[in-house]
Amino acid sequence: MALTRLGPNNSSSISGINLTSQVTGALPVANGGTALTSGFVNGGVNTPSFWAGRTSDVTGISANTWTKIPYNTESWDSDGTYDPSSNYRFTPAVAGKYFYSAMAQTYPSNGVGNLVNLYLAIYKNGTAYARSTIDARDTRIYEGVPPISGAIELDSDDYIEVYVKGATNSDADLTIDGNSTPSQNWFTAFKIIGA
Amino acid sequence: MSLYTKVKAYINDDTKTQEAFEKETIILQNDSDGNGDYIKKWEYAEKSKPTQEQLDAL
């Protein structure tokens, strides 16, 4: 079966037809199926999207206290909807379903204690939505990171944040290791196409 | 002294304190907004929520 390219690469029009606004309905595809033009021609975009990390350690996190992680540097922020300076939250402003992922490499601030447990949570509008856990109990660990990822539905004014909580055998404060090479801490999210 | 340390002293029982925080009948929180740690939830049945004066006295 021969394939024919109808227009130049990256062109949004073919012989005067604007593909982004004038083509609707369904396109026939091989084996008798169809594809909606809204997803086939117009495509979808994974934005809003952002990636935020840390430029330095986060110190003084009290034991057994859910503490918002101030991810304060961005690698990208497609729509400027992540706040890296005051609220440290993602408010995409576009309703939809979003993939999220977060990490926080954490250890006791006094350098000698051990973690008894460590939690990382995604908060939606100020309430815990999802949580990951390291529970060391009697086999304590010194440093850990409970990565968390998943999907969440957000309305136009919903927002998400990342909180951490941990306990140590000495009740010491916790520190999030701000070492950025290789990256150990991040908060990222993007809009899921077609969901 | 952190708020957690004060709450632990207020309950005055390490095992019950650990259980309360694991089961989250007590939740402490810090929103990284400069206002520090605070009690977000207190559903610990054996003792009422401490007042600020009681915490300050610890």
gemmi code that builds the backbone of each chain (N, CA, C; Angstrom):
import gemmi

chains = {
    "A": [
        ("MET", (0.846, -1.184, 0.000), (0.000, 0.000, 0.000), (0.882, 1.233, 0.000)),
        ("ALA", (0.647, 2.121, -0.945), (1.461, 3.332, -1.028), (0.888, 4.428, -0.138)),
        ("LEU", (1.779, 5.158, 0.477), (1.372, 6.282, 1.312), (1.736, 7.568, 0.597)),
        ("THR", (0.867, 8.535, 0.663), (1.116, 9.817, 0.017), (1.108, 10.928, 1.047)),
        ("ARG", (2.173, 11.681, 1.054), (2.212, 12.832, 1.961), (1.450, 13.967, 1.303)),
        ("LEU", (0.468, 14.516, 2.018), (-0.426, 15.506, 1.428), (0.103, 16.927, 1.533)),
        ("GLY", (0.958, 17.205, 2.440), (1.435, 18.568, 2.609), (2.848, 18.567, 3.130)),
        ("PRO", (3.480, 19.719, 3.149), (4.842, 19.780, 3.668), (4.863, 19.480, 5.164)),
        ("ASN", (6.011, 19.031, 5.643), (6.146, 18.768, 7.072), (5.768, 20.004, 7.868)),
        ("ASN", (5.116, 19.752, 8.999), (4.723, 20.805, 9.930), (3.704, 21.782, 9.350)),
        ("SER", (3.093, 21.443, 8.238), (2.108, 22.348, 7.669), (0.765, 22.138, 8.351)),
        ("SER", (0.038, 23.210, 8.596), (-1.281, 23.075, 9.191), (-2.372, 23.246, 8.138)),
        ("SER", (-1.991, 23.329, 6.861), (-3.009, 23.446, 5.829), (-2.616, 22.627, 4.609)),
        ("ILE", (-3.634, 22.102, 3.924), (-3.448, 21.362, 2.686), (-4.387, 21.963, 1.661)),
        ("SER", (-3.842, 22.531, 0.631), (-4.642, 23.115, -0.445), (-5.739, 24.032, 0.097)),
        ("GLY", (-5.379, 24.863, 1.012), (-6.312, 25.844, 1.528), (-7.189, 25.383, 2.653)),
        ("ILE", (-7.062, 24.106, 3.076), (-7.872, 23.619, 4.205), (-7.062, 23.777, 5.484)),
        ("ASN", (-7.615, 24.508, 6.427), (-6.959, 24.670, 7.719), (-7.278, 23.462, 8.584)),
        ("LEU", (-6.273, 22.628, 8.825), (-6.500, 21.377, 9.543), (-6.858, 21.577, 10.996)),
        ("THR", (-6.496, 22.711, 11.545), (-6.756, 22.897, 12.970), (-8.151, 23.427, 13.246)),
        ("SER", (-8.843, 23.898, 12.214), (-10.172, 24.446, 12.482), (-11.261, 23.960, 11.539)),
        ("GLN", (-10.877, 23.454, 10.368), (-11.899, 23.137, 9.377), (-12.120, 21.654, 9.180)),
        ("VAL", (-11.370, 20.822, 9.867), (-11.549, 19.383, 9.717), (-12.211, 18.850, 10.977)),
        ("THR", (-13.342, 18.190, 10.819), (-14.051, 17.612, 11.957), (-14.464, 16.201, 11.622)),
        ("GLY", (-15.040, 15.528, 12.600), (-15.557, 14.187, 12.365), (-14.499, 13.133, 12.590)),
        ("ALA", (-14.547, 12.059, 11.778), (-13.649, 10.933, 11.967), (-12.893, 10.634, 10.689)),
        ("LEU", (-11.686, 10.210, 10.825), (-10.873, 9.836, 9.684), (-10.802, 8.323, 9.603)),
        ("PRO", (-10.925, 7.744, 8.410), (-10.771, 6.290, 8.290), (-9.309, 5.904, 8.468)),
        ("VAL", (-9.089, 4.805, 9.137), (-7.731, 4.307, 9.304), (-7.696, 2.841, 8.891)),
        ("ALA", (-6.535, 2.262, 8.862), (-6.376, 0.887, 8.409), (-7.243, -0.065, 9.217)),
        ("ASN", (-7.633, -1.174, 8.593), (-8.421, -2.230, 9.213), (-9.807, -1.769, 9.630)),
        ("GLY", (-10.303, -0.721, 8.984), (-11.686, -0.350, 9.183), (-11.966, 0.524, 10.377)),
        ("GLY", (-10.986, 0.911, 11.119), (-11.227, 1.751, 12.287), (-11.316, 3.204, 11.896)),
        ("THR", (-11.552, 4.038, 12.869), (-11.585, 5.476, 12.643), (-10.828, 6.175, 13.754)),
        ("ALA", (-10.460, 7.401, 13.472), (-9.792, 8.208, 14.503), (-10.429, 9.581, 14.512)),
        ("LEU", (-10.721, 10.112, 15.652), (-11.308, 11.430, 15.737), (-10.294, 12.478, 15.298)),
        ("THR", (-10.745, 13.423, 14.496), (-9.815, 14.447, 14.023), (-9.350, 15.349, 15.150)),
        ("SER", (-10.181, 15.491, 16.193), (-9.770, 16.377, 17.285), (-8.492, 15.882, 17.946)),
        ("GLY", (-8.302, 14.556, 17.956), (-7.091, 14.043, 18.554), (-6.051, 13.689, 17.507)),
        ("PHE", (-6.499, 13.527, 16.263), (-5.601, 13.049, 15.219), (-4.908, 14.203, 14.503)),
        ("VAL", (-5.695, 15.208, 14.146), (-5.126, 16.341, 13.425), (-4.742, 17.460, 14.377)),
        ("ASN", (-5.723, 17.870, 15.188), (-5.426, 18.958, 16.108), (-4.430, 18.523, 17.174)),
        ("GLY", (-4.462, 17.230, 17.491), (-3.553, 16.729, 18.484), (-3.954, 17.172, 19.876)),
        ("GLY", (-3.200, 16.766, 20.850), (-3.398, 17.210, 22.213), (-2.080, 17.689, 22.744)),
        ("VAL", (-2.122, 18.439, 23.768), (-0.871, 18.926, 24.355), (-0.828, 18.558, 25.827)),
        ("ASN", (0.343, 18.167, 26.298), (0.519, 17.777, 27.698), (0.772, 18.994, 28.584)),
        ("THR", (0.096, 20.064, 28.319), (0.274, 21.259, 29.141), (-1.070, 21.670, 29.725)),
        ("PRO", (-1.046, 22.327, 30.861), (0.097, 22.829, 31.608), (1.009, 21.704, 32.116)),
        ("SER", (2.288, 22.039, 32.224), (3.305, 21.103, 32.670), (4.416, 21.873, 33.373)),
        ("PHE", (5.001, 21.251, 34.383), (6.126, 21.918, 35.059), (7.033, 20.874, 35.691)),
        ("TRP", (8.237, 21.290, 36.028), (9.170, 20.482, 36.809), (9.864, 21.421, 37.777)),
        ("ALA", (9.797, 21.109, 39.068), (10.435, 21.947, 40.083), (11.336, 21.100, 40.967)),
        ("GLY", (12.437, 21.701, 41.426), (13.365, 21.011, 42.314), (13.795, 21.916, 43.450)),
        ("ARG", (14.952, 21.570, 44.040), (15.479, 22.347, 45.160), (16.872, 22.862, 44.809)),
        ("THR", (17.167, 24.070, 45.297), (18.495, 24.629, 45.090), (19.386, 24.426, 46.304)),
        ("SER", (18.819, 24.036, 47.445), (19.597, 23.837, 48.670), (18.810, 22.939, 49.622)),
        ("ASP", (19.485, 22.544, 50.736), (18.808, 21.705, 51.721), (17.571, 22.414, 52.286)),
        ("VAL", (16.602, 21.616, 52.685), (15.484, 22.126, 53.494), (15.726, 21.605, 54.905)),
        ("THR", (16.003, 22.498, 55.835), (16.362, 22.080, 57.191), (15.233, 22.407, 58.170)),
        ("GLY", (15.351, 21.847, 59.370), (14.422, 22.205, 60.442), (13.013, 21.678, 60.286)),
        ("ILE", (12.857, 20.568, 59.594), (11.532, 19.956, 59.485), (11.281, 19.171, 60.774)),
        ("SER", (10.329, 19.613, 61.546), (10.070, 18.975, 62.836), (9.622, 17.529, 62.652)),
        ("ALA", (10.073, 16.678, 63.566), (9.663, 15.276, 63.530), (8.151, 15.174, 63.641)),
        ("ASN", (7.594, 14.184, 62.957), (6.162, 13.878, 63.033), (5.262, 15.050, 62.670)),
        ("THR", (5.736, 15.907, 61.783), (4.967, 17.100, 61.394), (4.893, 17.177, 59.873)),
        ("TRP", (3.680, 17.113, 59.347), (3.529, 17.242, 57.896), (3.983, 18.635, 57.477)),
        ("THR", (4.997, 18.688, 56.617), (5.601, 19.967, 56.237), (5.627, 20.094, 54.717)),
        ("LYS", (5.114, 21.214, 54.253), (5.096, 21.430, 52.809), (6.525, 21.597, 52.288)),
        ("ILE", (6.836, 20.932, 51.206), (8.186, 21.013, 50.642), (8.260, 22.197, 49.686)),
        ("PRO", (9.170, 23.129, 49.968), (9.290, 24.307, 49.099), (10.209, 24.051, 47.900)),
        ("TYR", (9.685, 23.384, 46.903), (10.449, 23.194, 45.658), (10.577, 24.583, 45.012)),
        ("ASN", (11.803, 25.084, 44.965), (11.960, 26.519, 44.676), (12.692, 26.852, 43.378)),
        ("THR", (12.917, 25.852, 42.543), (13.546, 26.165, 41.252), (12.871, 25.346, 40.163)),
        ("GLU", (12.708, 25.939, 39.011), (11.989, 25.280, 37.929), (12.906, 24.991, 36.753)),
        ("SER", (12.722, 23.821, 36.162), (13.381, 23.551, 34.885), (12.480, 23.971, 33.739)),
        ("TRP", (11.178, 23.794, 33.946), (10.233, 24.343, 32.988), (8.895, 24.556, 33.698)),
        ("ASP", (8.122, 25.425, 33.119), (6.783, 25.717, 33.636), (6.004, 26.300, 32.457)),
        ("SER", (5.344, 25.434, 31.718), (4.787, 25.802, 30.413), (3.835, 26.992, 30.475)),
        ("ASP", (3.074, 27.077, 31.548), (2.053, 28.121, 31.619), (2.216, 29.022, 32.842)),
        ("GLY", (3.355, 28.885, 33.509), (3.570, 29.705, 34.695), (2.579, 29.404, 35.809)),
        ("THR", (2.170, 28.132, 35.931), (1.130, 27.794, 36.901), (1.670, 27.082, 38.141)),
        ("TYR", (2.998, 26.913, 38.218), (3.604, 26.448, 39.473), (4.225, 27.658, 40.168)),
        ("ASP", (3.986, 27.770, 41.462), (4.515, 28.885, 42.246), (5.767, 28.424, 42.994)),
        ("PRO", (6.977, 28.833, 42.562), (8.204, 28.374, 43.200), (8.727, 29.304, 44.292)),
        ("SER", (7.952, 30.311, 44.677), (8.500, 31.309, 45.588), (7.695, 31.551, 46.859)),
        ("SER", (6.416, 31.244, 46.876), (5.657, 31.519, 48.102), (4.749, 30.362, 48.522)),
        ("ASN", (3.875, 29.927, 47.643), (2.945, 28.848, 48.027), (3.410, 27.457, 47.595)),
        ("TYR", (4.353, 27.383, 46.696), (4.922, 26.107, 46.242), (3.817, 25.139, 45.825)),
        ("ARG", (2.910, 25.626, 45.006), (1.795, 24.794, 44.586), (1.568, 24.918, 43.083)),
        ("PHE", (0.965, 23.853, 42.543), (0.625, 23.798, 41.128), (-0.874, 24.016, 40.996)),
        ("THR", (-1.233, 25.114, 40.371), (-2.640, 25.445, 40.114), (-2.806, 25.544, 38.607)),
        ("PRO", (-3.060, 24.428, 37.931), (-2.971, 24.434, 36.468), (-3.962, 25.347, 35.771)),
        ("ALA", (-5.112, 25.620, 36.431), (-6.126, 26.526, 35.864), (-6.819, 25.956, 34.632)),
        ("VAL", (-6.476, 24.749, 34.266), (-7.132, 24.061, 33.147), (-7.659, 22.733, 33.696)),
        ("ALA", (-8.960, 22.573, 33.669), (-9.553, 21.348, 34.197), (-9.094, 20.133, 33.390)),
        ("GLY", (-8.849, 19.048, 34.074), (-8.428, 17.839, 33.386), (-7.819, 16.849, 34.349)),
        ("LYS", (-7.252, 15.814, 33.775), (-6.581, 14.791, 34.569), (-5.078, 14.964, 34.388)),
        ("TYR", (-4.357, 14.875, 35.494), (-2.930, 15.179, 35.496), (-2.127, 14.027, 36.094)),
        ("PHE", (-0.976, 13.776, 35.496), (0.002, 12.873, 36.084), (0.901, 13.703, 36.988)),
        ("TYR", (1.266, 13.150, 38.148), (2.191, 13.856, 39.045), (3.255, 12.890, 39.542)),
        ("SER", (4.389, 13.444, 39.943), (5.468, 12.667, 40.525), (6.242, 13.573, 41.463)),
        ("ALA", (6.663, 13.019, 42.600), (7.442, 13.814, 43.558), (8.442, 12.921, 44.285)),
        ("MET", (9.555, 13.530, 44.697), (10.596, 12.843, 45.458), (11.136, 13.804, 46.510)),
        ("ALA", (11.672, 13.254, 47.603), (12.301, 14.082, 48.633), (13.259, 13.217, 49.437)),
        ("GLN", (14.545, 13.377, 49.172), (15.575, 12.597, 49.870), (15.765, 13.196, 51.266)),
        ("THR", (15.448, 12.426, 52.305), (15.316, 12.988, 53.652), (16.135, 12.188, 54.659)),
        ("TYR", (16.749, 12.908, 55.635), (17.528, 12.245, 56.678), (17.460, 13.059, 57.972)),
        ("PRO", (17.820, 12.463, 59.122), (17.793, 13.191, 60.389), (18.821, 14.326, 60.396)),
        ("SER", (18.405, 15.500, 60.860), (19.289, 16.666, 60.817), (20.519, 16.511, 61.700)),
        ("ASN", (20.407, 15.746, 62.788), (21.562, 15.635, 63.691), (22.625, 14.690, 63.156)),
        ("GLY", (22.340, 14.018, 62.079), (23.355, 13.198, 61.427), (23.671, 11.890, 62.108)),
        ("VAL", (23.039, 11.621, 63.215), (23.352, 10.374, 63.921), (22.118, 9.517, 64.175)),
        ("GLY", (20.952, 10.128, 64.102), (19.740, 9.355, 64.353), (19.385, 8.478, 63.178)),
        ("ASN", (18.296, 7.783, 63.312), (17.799, 6.938, 62.229), (16.326, 7.213, 61.994)),
        ("LEU", (15.938, 7.083, 60.752), (14.526, 7.230, 60.420), (13.751, 6.011, 60.908)),
        ("VAL", (12.639, 6.258, 61.533), (11.724, 5.189, 61.915), (10.656, 5.025, 60.841)),
        ("ASN", (10.220, 6.148, 60.313), (9.302, 6.116, 59.174), (9.438, 7.409, 58.388)),
        ("LEU", (8.920, 7.390, 57.189), (8.976, 8.572, 56.334), (7.801, 8.504, 55.357)),
        ("TYR", (7.111, 9.622, 55.232), (5.934, 9.684, 54.367), (6.076, 10.861, 53.401)),
        ("LEU", (5.527, 10.679, 52.224), (5.428, 11.759, 51.256), (3.972, 11.779, 50.791)),
        ("ALA", (3.403, 12.975, 50.686), (1.979, 13.053, 50.345), (1.720, 14.150, 49.327)),
        ("ILE", (0.768, 13.875, 48.460), (0.224, 14.898, 47.575), (-1.027, 15.449, 48.247)),
        ("TYR", (-1.065, 16.742, 48.433), (-2.234, 17.415, 48.993), (-3.007, 18.076, 47.853)),
        ("LYS", (-4.307, 17.862, 47.853), (-5.181, 18.545, 46.895), (-6.041, 19.530, 47.670)),
        ("ASN", (-5.905, 20.788, 47.357), (-6.668, 21.849, 48.031), (-6.530, 21.768, 49.548)),
        ("GLY", (-5.325, 21.439, 50.017), (-5.057, 21.454, 51.451), (-5.343, 20.169, 52.183)),
        ("THR", (-5.781, 19.132, 51.474), (-6.108, 17.854, 52.113), (-5.322, 16.735, 51.446)),
        ("ALA", (-4.840, 15.793, 52.267), (-4.055, 14.693, 51.712), (-4.870, 13.917, 50.686)),
        ("TYR", (-4.263, 13.707, 49.514), (-4.929, 12.990, 48.421), (-4.284, 11.628, 48.195)),
        ("ALA", (-2.955, 11.573, 48.262), (-2.228, 10.317, 48.048), (-0.987, 10.328, 48.916)),
        ("ARG", (-0.546, 9.130, 49.307), (0.592, 9.064, 50.221), (1.450, 7.852, 49.924)),
        ("SER", (2.771, 8.029, 50.087), (3.691, 6.897, 50.025), (4.396, 6.789, 51.364)),
        ("THR", (4.849, 5.589, 51.695), (5.351, 5.333, 53.052), (6.605, 4.462, 53.034)),
        ("ILE", (7.565, 4.838, 53.877), (8.627, 3.923, 54.276), (8.465, 3.726, 55.775)),
        ("ASP", (8.211, 2.509, 56.212), (8.040, 2.223, 57.633), (9.131, 1.250, 58.047)),
        ("ALA", (10.170, 1.778, 58.698), (11.337, 0.955, 58.999), (11.179, 0.176, 60.297)),
        ("ARG", (10.357, 0.680, 61.204), (10.150, 0.023, 62.501), (11.471, -0.333, 63.177)),
        ("ASP", (11.700, -1.617, 63.400), (12.874, -2.033, 64.165), (14.144, -2.135, 63.331)),
        ("THR", (14.018, -2.027, 62.024), (15.199, -2.040, 61.169), (15.364, -0.638, 60.598)),
        ("ARG", (15.808, 0.258, 61.428), (15.834, 1.672, 61.078), (16.819, 1.950, 59.961)),
        ("ILE", (16.516, 3.012, 59.240), (17.363, 3.422, 58.131), (17.813, 4.850, 58.363)),
        ("TYR", (18.896, 5.243, 57.695), (19.414, 6.582, 57.916), (18.794, 7.592, 56.963)),
        ("GLU", (18.683, 7.244, 55.703), (18.211, 8.209, 54.707), (17.270, 7.496, 53.750)),
        ("GLY", (16.240, 8.203, 53.342), (15.289, 7.538, 52.466), (14.508, 8.509, 51.619)),
        ("VAL", (13.862, 7.948, 50.632), (13.007, 8.735, 49.768), (11.834, 7.865, 49.350)),
        ("PRO", (10.634, 8.221, 49.744), (9.457, 7.477, 49.301), (8.844, 8.142, 48.082)),
        ("PRO", (9.254, 7.760, 46.889), (8.718, 8.426, 45.695), (7.218, 8.213, 45.583)),
        ("ILE", (6.566, 9.183, 44.997), (5.123, 9.073, 44.830), (4.770, 9.537, 43.429)),
        ("SER", (3.873, 8.818, 42.791), (3.394, 9.225, 41.478), (1.983, 8.694, 41.303)),
        ("GLY", (1.254, 9.302, 40.407), (-0.112, 8.873, 40.171), (-0.830, 9.858, 39.283)),
        ("ALA", (-2.143, 9.777, 39.294), (-2.956, 10.673, 38.479), (-4.027, 11.301, 39.349)),
        ("ILE", (-4.432, 12.492, 38.958), (-5.403, 13.227, 39.757), (-6.246, 14.090, 38.833)),
        ("GLU", (-7.520, 14.228, 39.178), (-8.394, 15.098, 38.399), (-8.452, 16.460, 39.082)),
        ("LEU", (-8.215, 17.491, 38.305), (-8.199, 18.847, 38.855), (-9.188, 19.727, 38.109)),
        ("ASP", (-9.899, 20.532, 38.883), (-10.804, 21.520, 38.316), (-9.990, 22.779, 38.000)),
        ("SER", (-10.665, 23.802, 37.502), (-9.916, 24.986, 37.059), (-9.228, 25.731, 38.196)),
        ("ASP", (-9.738, 25.592, 39.425), (-9.109, 26.321, 40.530), (-8.515, 25.386, 41.586)),
        ("ASP", (-8.429, 24.095, 41.302), (-7.788, 23.164, 42.227), (-6.278, 23.354, 42.205)),
        ("TYR", (-5.632, 22.951, 43.298), (-4.175, 23.017, 43.341), (-3.629, 21.814, 44.101)),
        ("ILE", (-2.378, 21.468, 43.813), (-1.722, 20.366, 44.513), (-0.377, 20.824, 45.049)),
        ("GLU", (0.019, 20.200, 46.177), (1.277, 20.505, 46.857), (1.873, 19.192, 47.355)),
        ("VAL", (3.116, 19.244, 47.811), (3.770, 18.048, 48.335), (4.167, 18.287, 49.789)),
        ("TYR", (3.816, 17.338, 50.645), (4.171, 17.408, 52.061), (4.997, 16.173, 52.426)),
        ("VAL", (5.861, 16.345, 53.435), (6.676, 15.246, 53.944), (6.486, 15.149, 55.447)),
        ("LYS", (6.576, 13.938, 55.975), (6.547, 13.731, 57.427), (7.440, 12.547, 57.750)),
        ("GLY", (8.185, 12.664, 58.837), (9.040, 11.550, 59.226), (9.263, 11.520, 60.716)),
        ("ALA", (9.587, 10.338, 61.212), (9.930, 10.170, 62.619), (11.328, 9.569, 62.721)),
        ("THR", (12.050, 9.974, 63.746), (13.377, 9.416, 63.974), (13.435, 8.822, 65.377)),
        ("ASN", (14.439, 8.012, 65.616), (14.553, 7.387, 66.930), (15.039, 8.368, 67.991)),
        ("SER", (15.423, 9.580, 67.578), (15.894, 10.575, 68.538), (15.012, 11.819, 68.542)),
        ("ASP", (13.912, 11.771, 67.811), (13.023, 12.943, 67.658), (13.731, 14.125, 66.999)),
        ("ALA", (14.821, 13.863, 66.310), (15.559, 14.933, 65.642), (14.740, 15.523, 64.504)),
        ("ASP", (15.036, 16.800, 64.200), (14.476, 17.408, 63.004), (14.961, 16.641, 61.778)),
        ("LEU", (14.283, 16.882, 60.664), (14.662, 16.246, 59.411), (15.224, 17.277, 58.442)),
        ("THR", (16.058, 16.791, 57.537), (16.594, 17.620, 56.461), (16.303, 16.942, 55.129)),
        ("ILE", (15.869, 17.750, 54.162), (15.765, 17.248, 52.798), (17.053, 17.620, 52.086)),
        ("ASP", (17.715, 16.630, 51.549), (19.005, 16.829, 50.889), (18.809, 17.606, 49.590)),
        ("GLY", (19.387, 18.808, 49.559), (19.183, 19.663, 48.396), (20.149, 19.427, 47.249)),
        ("ASN", (20.982, 18.396, 47.382), (21.935, 18.106, 46.309), (21.201, 17.915, 44.985)),
        ("SER", (21.585, 18.685, 44.002), (20.832, 18.650, 42.742), (21.519, 17.841, 41.650)),
        ("THR", (22.700, 17.303, 41.937), (23.399, 16.520, 40.917), (23.896, 15.213, 41.521)),
        ("PRO", (23.293, 14.092, 41.250), (22.070, 13.966, 40.464), (20.858, 14.433, 41.260)),
        ("SER", (19.800, 14.725, 40.558), (18.602, 15.238, 41.199), (18.009, 14.219, 42.166)),
        ("GLN", (17.716, 14.671, 43.376), (17.115, 13.797, 44.383), (15.743, 14.281, 44.826)),
        ("ASN", (15.389, 15.468, 44.393), (14.127, 16.054, 44.826), (13.424, 16.695, 43.650)),
        ("TRP", (12.180, 16.348, 43.456), (11.437, 17.027, 42.407), (9.939, 16.908, 42.652)),
        ("PHE", (9.253, 17.803, 41.979), (7.789, 17.803, 41.927), (7.458, 18.165, 40.491)),
        ("THR", (6.773, 17.283, 39.801), (6.457, 17.523, 38.404), (5.037, 17.053, 38.119)),
        ("ALA", (4.416, 17.657, 37.140), (3.065, 17.246, 36.742), (2.818, 17.700, 35.313)),
        ("PHE", (1.942, 16.988, 34.636), (1.529, 17.397, 33.290), (0.136, 16.877, 33.007)),
        ("LYS", (-0.526, 17.547, 32.105), (-1.890, 17.181, 31.732), (-1.877, 15.916, 30.879)),
        ("ILE", (-2.787, 15.017, 31.168), (-2.887, 13.766, 30.424), (-3.799, 13.983, 29.216)),
        ("ILE", (-3.296, 13.612, 28.050), (-4.085, 13.764, 26.831), (-5.117, 12.645, 26.736)),
        ("GLY", (-6.327, 13.023, 26.378), (-7.342, 12.038, 26.043), (-8.029, 11.373, 27.214)),
        ("ALA", (-7.713, 11.759, 28.424), (-8.336, 11.118, 29.595), (-9.605, 11.853, 29.997)),
    ],
    "B": [
        ("MET", (12.420, 23.928, 71.468), (11.611, 22.718, 71.575), (10.501, 22.781, 70.523)),
        ("SER", (10.417, 21.757, 69.703), (9.410, 21.761, 68.640), (8.016, 21.486, 69.207)),
        ("LEU", (7.020, 21.793, 68.424), (5.639, 21.521, 68.841), (5.457, 20.031, 69.091)),
        ("TYR", (6.070, 19.205, 68.245), (5.957, 17.760, 68.451), (6.511, 17.356, 69.812)),
        ("THR", (7.679, 17.899, 70.171), (8.295, 17.561, 71.453), (7.397, 17.990, 72.613)),
        ("LYS", (6.754, 19.148, 72.444), (5.847, 19.620, 73.495), (4.610, 18.726, 73.605)),
        ("VAL", (4.082, 18.324, 72.464), (2.905, 17.441, 72.487), (3.269, 16.103, 73.114)),
        ("LYS", (4.438, 15.628, 72.797), (4.905, 14.363, 73.376), (5.006, 14.483, 74.898)),
        ("ALA", (5.544, 15.629, 75.361), (5.643, 15.850, 76.809), (4.258, 15.996, 77.438)),
        ("TYR", (3.351, 16.608, 76.708), (1.992, 16.818, 77.216), (1.264, 15.479, 77.392)),
        ("ILE", (1.415, 14.594, 76.422), (0.780, 13.270, 76.532), (1.478, 12.432, 77.593)),
        ("ASN", (2.796, 12.617, 77.671), (3.591, 11.992, 78.735), (3.530, 10.468, 78.699)),
        ("ASP", (3.498, 9.930, 77.508), (3.538, 8.473, 77.347), (4.051, 8.209, 75.933)),
        ("ASP", (5.293, 7.755, 75.823), (5.917, 7.631, 74.501), (5.176, 6.653, 73.592)),
        ("THR", (4.709, 5.556, 74.171), (4.017, 4.551, 73.353), (2.703, 5.101, 72.812)),
        ("LYS", (1.961, 5.792, 73.677), (0.684, 6.366, 73.234), (0.906, 7.514, 72.255)),
        ("THR", (1.982, 8.248, 72.450), (2.304, 9.324, 71.506), (2.588, 8.745, 70.124)),
        ("GLN", (3.413, 7.707, 70.096), (3.758, 7.074, 68.815), (2.506, 6.549, 68.128)),
        ("GLU", (1.641, 5.932, 68.900), (0.413, 5.377, 68.335), (-0.496, 6.484, 67.799)),
        ("ALA", (-0.576, 7.576, 68.527), (-1.438, 8.692, 68.093), (-0.959, 9.290, 66.779)),
        ("PHE", (0.357, 9.355, 66.622), (0.883, 9.936, 65.374), (0.844, 8.931, 64.225)),
        ("GLU", (0.984, 7.657, 64.537), (0.875, 6.659, 63.471), (-0.562, 6.559, 62.961)),
        ("LYS", (-1.505, 6.598, 63.898), (-2.923, 6.495, 63.506), (-3.494, 7.844, 63.103)),
        ("GLU", (-2.697, 8.874, 63.302), (-3.070, 10.248, 62.937), (-4.347, 10.700, 63.627)),
        ("THR", (-4.484, 10.306, 64.892), (-5.503, 10.964, 65.710), (-5.002, 12.354, 66.101)),
        ("ILE", (-3.696, 12.544, 65.979), (-3.087, 13.870, 66.127), (-2.286, 14.147, 64.855)),
        ("ILE", (-2.524, 15.294, 64.252), (-1.744, 15.711, 63.084), (-1.175, 17.097, 63.332)),
        ("LEU", (0.134, 17.194, 63.188), (0.808, 18.499, 63.228), (1.180, 18.860, 61.796)),
        ("GLN", (1.187, 20.148, 61.507), (1.460, 20.558, 60.132), (2.245, 21.867, 60.108)),
        ("ASN", (2.987, 22.030, 59.019), (3.716, 23.271, 58.761), (3.572, 23.564, 57.271)),
        ("ASP", (2.994, 24.704, 56.943), (2.717, 25.024, 55.541), (3.840, 25.815, 54.871)),
        ("SER", (5.002, 25.854, 55.519), (6.168, 26.562, 54.958), (5.810, 27.999, 54.554)),
        ("ASP", (5.005, 28.619, 55.371), (4.588, 30.006, 55.114), (5.129, 30.972, 56.166)),
        ("GLY", (6.052, 30.463, 56.997), (6.634, 31.315, 58.027), (5.880, 31.316, 59.333)),
        ("ASN", (4.757, 30.627, 59.393), (3.948, 30.617, 60.622), (4.249, 29.426, 61.523)),
        ("GLY", (5.155, 28.561, 61.115), (5.595, 27.472, 61.973), (4.630, 26.301, 62.061)),
        ("ASP", (4.929, 25.409, 63.017), (4.135, 24.193, 63.208), (2.833, 24.536, 63.940)),
        ("TYR", (1.796, 23.799, 63.614), (0.522, 23.982, 64.326), (-0.224, 22.652, 64.389)),
        ("ILE", (-1.195, 22.588, 65.302), (-2.019, 21.382, 65.430), (-3.144, 21.466, 64.406)),
        ("LYS", (-3.098, 20.562, 63.434), (-4.141, 20.571, 62.409), (-5.324, 19.715, 62.840)),
        ("LYS", (-5.037, 18.649, 63.542), (-6.121, 17.741, 63.954), (-5.810, 17.202, 65.341)),
        ("TRP", (-6.822, 17.185, 66.177), (-6.666, 16.594, 67.510), (-7.896, 15.764, 67.806)),
        ("GLU", (-7.780, 14.446, 67.657), (-8.868, 13.521, 67.979), (-8.360, 12.467, 68.948)),
        ("TYR", (-7.424, 12.895, 69.767), (-6.848, 12.006, 70.777), (-7.801, 11.980, 71.970)),
        ("ALA", (-8.404, 10.828, 72.209), (-9.516, 10.759, 73.162), (-9.081, 10.897, 74.618)),
        ("GLU", (-7.842, 10.532, 74.904), (-7.448, 10.468, 76.308), (-7.100, 11.815, 76.913)),
        ("LYS", (-6.833, 12.792, 76.072), (-6.520, 14.127, 76.591), (-7.072, 15.167, 75.631)),
        ("SER", (-7.573, 16.232, 76.186), (-8.101, 17.300, 75.344), (-6.961, 18.044, 74.655)),
        ("LYS", (-7.306, 18.751, 73.613), (-6.307, 19.522, 72.887), (-5.670, 20.549, 73.821)),
        ("PRO", (-4.342, 20.586, 73.879), (-3.696, 21.527, 74.803), (-3.888, 22.981, 74.354)),
        ("THR", (-3.998, 23.841, 75.332), (-4.064, 25.275, 75.024), (-2.655, 25.785, 74.748)),
        ("GLN", (-2.554, 26.955, 74.199), (-1.235, 27.546, 73.948), (-0.493, 27.763, 75.268)),
        ("GLU", (-1.239, 28.113, 76.292), (-0.608, 28.326, 77.608), (-0.019, 27.029, 78.136)),
        ("GLN", (-0.751, 25.936, 77.954), (-0.230, 24.638, 78.407), (1.016, 24.258, 77.625)),
        ("LEU", (1.042, 24.533, 76.337), (2.220, 24.211, 75.531), (3.392, 25.092, 75.919)),
        ("ASP", (3.108, 26.369, 76.163), (4.191, 27.290, 76.522), (4.833, 26.912, 77.845)),
        ("ALA", (4.045, 26.278, 78.703), (4.542, 25.931, 80.025), (5.443, 24.699, 80.005)),
        ("LEU", (5.453, 23.992, 78.898), (6.247, 22.752, 78.827), (7.720, 23.038, 78.526)),
    ],
}
model = gemmi.Model(1)
for chain_id, residues in chains.items():
    chain = gemmi.Chain(chain_id)
    for i, (resn, *xyz) in enumerate(residues, 1):
        res = gemmi.Residue()
        res.name, res.seqid = resn, gemmi.SeqId(i, " ")
        for name, pos in zip(("N", "CA", "C"), xyz):
            atom = gemmi.Atom()
            atom.name, atom.element = name, gemmi.Element(name[0])
            atom.pos, atom.b_iso = gemmi.Position(*pos), 0.0
            res.add_atom(atom)
        chain.add_residue(res)
    model.add_chain(chain)
structure = gemmi.Structure()
structure.add_model(model)
structure.setup_entities()
